[in-house]
Amino acid sequence: MSVRALLSRFSRDLAIDLGTANTCVYVRGQGIVVHEPSIVAINNLSGRVEAVGRSAKDMLGRTPGYITAIKPMRDGVIADFDVTEKMLTYFIKKAHKRSVWVRPRIVIGVPSQITEVEKRAVKDSAYRAKASEVHLVQEAVAAAIGVGLPMTEPSGNMIVDIGGGTTDVAVISLAGIVHSKTVRVAGNKMDEVIIEYLKREHSLLIGERTAEEIKIEIGSAFPLEKRMSMQVKGRHLIEGLPKTITITDEEIREALAETVNVIVDAVRVVLERTPPELSADLVDRGIVLTGGGSLLRNLDKRLREDTGLPVAMAEDPLSSVALGAGKMLSDFALLRKLSID
């Protein structure tokens, strides 16, 4: 038996949604086995990885000087090549219960408008993390398969995938993207503008974790039926002391307005450039929202208001890309057709 054949016996194919905020790993025959933050804590003195994923996220803003919590993905692509490789290696081993013999075939979801240089960086990281084959697919296409849209039919389907670093908007027909737009504005940008708003309006300094909690607790894209408020703790910039303030959903909606507008405008641009026959399909089929950023309260209402189209939420918005890429592992003919290698 050849070495390649021997290794393939130990191999279990993987599908990976390598996201800016979270990484999701699907094992063929098992489903999703890893869903953790895309964060690595590095010891600056030894260069050793102290923690990856959830345990590394718990360290954000709380590490001693010699440990740095790094987010190696930015805007949906690799910002730190070496740290991404370490993170991928960790997640692949975790998916395969730490087996060192595994050299899996891997399908990775990437943003629709990724550059050739960015593609190469993703593939190289996966190969260095011991993959035997690497196939890249567009996240919008993988998400559409993951939510169960009729991909291969000659009819228009629109998917809006709002992740941590990018928002992918695409109209899909006959297993291909008819028109798409990627904007590098999504969940992480929402956290950033909340931090800036509190700094500007309340002279309060908060961290990324607190900003994310505010977004989840009282963030919205369209007025709520019932007003909400939340107590926020941080450091007062002028006094230099810890302080607690109360903020409202209206304030946070105002802070998020510009970011939400960018996403809504991207949807409008794609709709304007969609061929008339497919536009007619969208009147009936509407828009499907997926990705962690789509969980922002009333974003579906805002899009419904702006486009006049029906808007539906994916059943499992955090896992759609990984589930769709996972389905391709069982259909290599479809994978070859949709791969953008």
C-alpha positions, 0 to 999 in steps of 0.5 A, spaced: 500 500 500 502 506 498 504 512 503 498 516 500 493 510 500 495 509 507 494 516 509 487 516 506 485 511 510 486 515 516 483 521 513 477 524 515 475 529 510 473 536 513 469 542 511 472 549 515 468 556 515 475 560 517 471 566 519 474 573 522 470 572 529 469 564 529 471 558 526 467 552 524 469 545 523 465 540 519 467 532 519 464 528 514 459 523 517 459 527 524 457 534 522 459 540 526 465 538 531 468 545 533 465 552 533 470 556 537 472 563 536 478 565 531 483 567 537 490 565 539 493 567 545 501 567 544 506 567 549 511 573 547 517 570 551 517 563 549 513 564 542 508 558 545 501 557 544 497 558 550 490 557 548 486 557 542 479 558 541 474 559 547 479 559 552 483 564 548 477 569 547 476 569 555 483 572 555 481 578 551 483 584 554 485 580 561 492 578 559 499 579 562 504 583 558 507 577 556 501 574 553 498 577 547 491 574 544 491 575 537 485 575 532 489 572 525 483 573 521 481 580 518 475 582 514 474 574 512 482 573 510 488 571 513 492 577 517 497 573 520 499 567 516 503 563 522 498 564 527 493 562 522 497 556 521 497 554 528 490 555 529 488 551 523 492 545 526 489 546 533 482 545 530 484 540 525 487 536 531 481 537 535 476 535 530 480 528 529 481 527 537 488 529 536 490 524 532 497 525 528 496 521 523 490 524 519 491 528 513 484 530 511 481 533 504 479 540 506 474 544 503 474 552 506 469 557 505 472 564 503 469 571 501 466 571 494 471 577 492 477 574 495 484 576 491 489 571 488 494 572 493 489 571 499 486 565 496 494 562 496 495 564 503 488 560 505 491 554 501 498 555 504 496 555 511 491 549 510 497 545 507 502 547 512 496 544 517 497 537 514 491 537 509 492 532 503 488 536 499 485 543 499 479 546 495 476 553 496 469 555 495 465 562 496 462 563 502 455 565 499 455 559 495 456 554 501 451 558 505 446 557 500 447 550 500 447 550 508 440 553 508 437 548 503 436 553 497 435 550 491 442 551 488 441 547 481 435 550 479 434 555 474 431 560 478 434 566 482 435 565 490 438 571 494 443 570 500 446 575 505 451 572 509 453 577 515 459 574 518 465 577 523 469 581 518 465 581 511 458 581 508 457 577 502 451 578 498 449 574 492 444 572 487 445 564 485 442 560 479 444 554 476 449 553 482 453 559 480 453 566 482 449 571 477 451 577 481 455 578 488 458 584 492 462 583 498 463 589 503 468 588 509 463 591 514 460 586 519 459 584 526 466 586 528 465 593 525 459 593 529 463 592 535 468 597 533 462 603 532 459 601 539 466 602 542 467 609 539 460 611 540 461 610 548 468 613 548 465 619 544 458 620 547 460 618 554 467 618 555 467 611 557 472 606 555 470 599 554 473 593 551 471 588 545 467 583 549 463 588 552 461 591 546 459 585 543 455 584 549 451 590 548 450 589 541 447 582 543 443 585 549 440 591 546 443 592 539 438 593 533 437 595 526 430 597 526 426 600 532 424 595 537 416 594 540 419 595 547 424 600 549 431 596 552 436 599 556 443 596 559 448 598 565 455 598 562 461 598 566 468 601 563 473 606 565 472 613 565 476 617 560 477 623 564 476 621 571 480 615 570 476 611 574 471 605 573 464 607 572 457 604 570 453 608 566 446 606 563 445 606 555 438 605 551 437 601 545 436 607 541 443 610 542 446 603 540 441 603 534 444 610 532 451 608 533 450 602 528 446 606 523 452 607 518 454 600 519 447 597 517 446 602 512 452 599 508 450 592 509 443 595 506 446 599 500 450 592 498 443 588 498 440 594 494 446 594 489 446 587 488 438 587 487 439 593 482 444 589 477 440 582 477 437 580 471 429 582 470 427 574 470 431 573 476 428 579 480 421 576 478 423 570 482 426 574 488 419 577 489 416 570 491 423 567 494 425 573 497 432 574 501 435 569 506 439 572 512 445 568 515 451 569 519 452 571 526 451 578 524 444 577 521 442 575 528 442 583 530 435 584 532 430 587 527 435 587 521 430 582 517 425 588 518 429 593 516 431 589 509 424 588 508 422 595 509 428 597 504 427 592 499 419 590 499 422 583 499 420 577 504 426 576 508 427 569 512 432 567 517 436 561 516 435 556 521 442 555 524 445 562 521 452 561 525 453 554 521 450 555 514 457 556 511 460 549 514 454 545 513 454 547 506 461 546 505 460 539 508 455 537 504 460 538 498 464 533 501 459 528 499 458 530 492 465 531 489 462 533 482 458 539 485 465 541 489 469 541 482 463 545 479 463 550 485 471 550 487 474 557 485 481 554 486 
